[in-house]
Amino acid sequence: MKTNKTFALLGFIFAFCLSGCSPEDDITIPTFTPLLFAEDFAEGAVDNSILNTTGWKNYAETGTALWKEQVYSGNAYAEFSSFQSGNAVNVAWLISPKINMDLKDKETLVFQSSQSYVSAAANKLEVLISNNFDGTNVTAATWTPITATLPTTTSPYFEFIKSGEIDLSQYTGNISIAFKVTGSGTNTTLDGSYQIDDIRVFNK
């Protein structure tokens, strides 16, 4: 009987340690960050073809050149280039589907961009937001430039850089995000290319 009591006591201590010193006590549960919008241009991408990603508006404001789909080493992305367009001026827009800003708080935008053969500041990439774009008439909408980290003339070619976290929490209703490039197909100092990838809007 003494032996049985000893085993019972040891069993109780062992069970207490298991319940009170669970390894789960040391596990930190990561914060869940829900995505409101994501695009990496991978679905149905065909290398060097006109970009026709579902829901996106690909629009040439000036000239005829449009954004294209590119695939390199298995990675798909959007690219705009004025090279050999034949147009003295190219202004092209790539505009996201509408994103509902009333579902969450503290909405944040991130993306990645790169450049190739951009040698002048006038050959530029801009990022803009509108809350009144009707999906068709680009120039009739009100577009607000947003500040992001973008490639410069000294950035390594095709090296994607992060935009930084862009606060969108001041917006309500539906918004559209636009990537706008200005260049030239006849001026060789303005015929560089820009690449866009990994766009995310999330609740921070």
N, C-alpha and C positions, 0 to 999 in steps of 0.2 A: 504493500500500500504506500509505503514511503517513496518507493521508486516511481509509482504512478503519479503521485502528487508532484514529484520533482519534474517529471516530463510535462505534466499539465502546466506547471509554472513557466517552464522554458517555452512551451508552445504559446502561452499568453504573451510573453515578452517579445517573441519573434513576430507574432501577429501585430502587436502594437507598433513595432519598428516599421513593418511593411506599410501600415496605414498612416503613420505619422511622419515617415521619411520617404514618401513616394518620390521617385525621380521626376514626376510631373511637376513637383513644386519648383523645380529649377528651370522649367521650360517657359520661355517667354513667347506668348502667342503674338504673331506679327499683326500689325494693324491692317485691316482689310481696306483697300482703296478701290472703290468701284469705278469702272470706266464708263464715262458717258458717251465717248466716241473714240474710235480707233481706226487708223488706216495705214497700211504698209504697201499698198498697191500690188500685192502679190496675186490676188485672185484673178485668174484668167490673163495674166500679163503675157504679152507677146513682145519680145525684144524689138526695139526700134520701130514701134508702130504708134499711130496716133492714140493718145490716152483716151479710153472710153470707160473708165471705172464707174460703176453704177452709182448714180446720185450726184456725181461731180459735173460741174460746168467747165468745159474747156473752150475758152473764148479768145479770139484774136481781135483786139480792139483796133490795132493798127497793123497793117501788113497781113500776111497770110499764114505765117508760121504758128503752129499750135504746140502745146505740151505733148510729150511722147512718153510711152512706157519704155523703160530700159531694164534689162536683166543682166547682171554681171556676177559671175561666180555664185549663182543661185539666189542672189539678192535682187529683188525687184524694187524700183523706185520711179518717181516722176522726174522728168528732165525737160528743161526748155533751153533751146539754142537758136540764135539768129544765124548761125554759120550757114552760108550759101542759101539763105532764104531768098535773096534777090531783092529784098525790100530795104529801102533807105532807113526806115524806122520800123521796129517791131515792138509792139506792146501786147503781151499775152497774159491772160488770167487763168488761174486754176482755182475753182471755188468749191468749197466743201458742200455736202448736203446740210440741211438745216439741223442745228443742234439745240435741243430744248434746255434752257438754262433755269427752268423753274422746278426741276426735279430734285436738285441737290443744292448745297451751299458750298462756298469756297472752291468754285470751279477753277481749275488750273490747266493751262495749255502747255504742252511740250512738243517739240519736233526736232528733227535733225536736218541739216542742209549742208551742201558742199558746192564748190565751184570748180570750173576748169577753163583755163585760158581767158579768164577775166582780167583785163589789164587797165581798166579805167573805171572810176567811180560812177560815171554816167551809165555804164552797163550794169544796172542795179537790180537787186531783188528787194521787194517790199512785202510786208505781211500786214493785212488789213482785216477789219471786222465790220460787218454790217448787221443791223437788226431790222432792216426794211428791204432787203433784196428779195424780189419777187420770183427769183429762179430763172428769169429770162433777160430782163433789161439791166445789164451790168452797170452801165454808166448813169442810169437814173437813180441808182441806190446811193445812200450815204455811206461812205467808207471811212473808217477811222484807222489810221496807222497805229500799230502797236510796236513797242520796243522789245526786241529780241536780239540774242547774240547770233549774228549772221556771218558768213564767210566774207573776207575782204580780198583785195587784189594780192595780198601776200600769203593767203591761206594755201596750204598744199592742195594740189589738184585731187579731186575726188575723195578727199578726206572729210568724212561727215563730222560735223561739230554739233554739240547740243545747244539748243536755243536758250536754255535756262527756263525756270518756271515762270510762266506768265499768268498773272492774276486776272481772271475773267469774272470775278464775283460781283462786279458792278453791273453786269448785264442781266436782263430779264427777257422772258419770251424766247423766241427762236433767233439764233444768230447764224451767220455764214462766215467762214474763215477763207480769206483769199490770199493766194501767192501770186504776185504780179512781177513780171520781169520786163525790163526795157532794154532794148539793144538795137543792133543794126546788121543787116546782111550785106551791106556795101562798104561800111567803114570797118576795117579789120581791127581797130582798137575797141570796137563795141560788139564783137560777135562771139563772146564767150558763152559758157553754159552754166546753168544752175541745176542742182539736184535736190529733191525733197523726199524725205522718208520718215517713217515711224512717228506719225502724228497721233497724239493722245490728248484727250480732254478728260480729266478725272476729278473726283471729289477729294480734295486734300484733307 
